[in-house]
Amino acid sequence: MHSALAHITTWIFDLDNTLYPASANLFGQIDVRMGEYIARLLDVGPEEARAIQKGFFHSHGTTLSGLMEAHGVEPGEFLDFVHDIDVEVIAEDRARAEAIGALPGRKLVFTNGDAPYARRVLARLGLSESFEAIHDIHACNYVPKPEIASYRAMCATLDIDPESALFAEDMARNLAPAKALGMTTLWIDNGSERGSHEAEPAYIDFETGELGPWLRDMTEAA
């Protein structure tokens, strides 16, 4: 293990656009489903629905949080609808799976999605057996990243010492709370939507365009 990571005993990964390439555009399908849900809920056209969706995403961290606050949306129903997508567009990458498997210590997923969806994606990626736990939006009591309360909840629930944890995420702004708690941070800068928004070197320890090769480099380092 690279000397800068020798203290890491817990490896925490975001799901979407982190454990698979942003080029798969899986979240693009979710975007469409969210627009359809909002259009149906509020009886508006596609353009207005998209504007509402993105407005909530920017102001509340997730579209769901905005819909819950403004319209009393039931989270389970929303998540079931928007995650009803085709995950066949992503594929297993054995080299990436082996690199994750080679990491010493605990491995966890921390996502603003829900666990059933995360398990579908992990199965498709060949990572079903790679992670000890999935800390999802339900476990965060619907307080999403980047709210620091969601990170604290994860640490308390899963007994994580932030000082010995690394968090990998494609959205740079979601690394700031992790760094504030003492975590080592890894930004997956792979061109995902608004991934570079609010990126600041002060809270980014490592940066890469692709997770698998970076992990291999770190674990093979003297």
Buried (B, 14 or more C-beta within 10 A) or exposed (E): BEEEBEEBBBBBBBBBBBBBBBEBBBBEBBBBBBBBBBBEBBEBEEEBBBBBBBEBBEEBBBBBBBBBEBEEBEBEEBBEBBBEBEBEBBEEBEEBBBBBEEBEEBBBBBBBBBBBBBBBBBEBBBBEEBBEBBBBBBBBEBBBBBBBEBBBBBBEEBEBEBEBBBBBBBBBBBBBBBBEBEBBBBBBBBEBBEBBEEBEEEBBBBBBEBBBEBBBEBBEEE
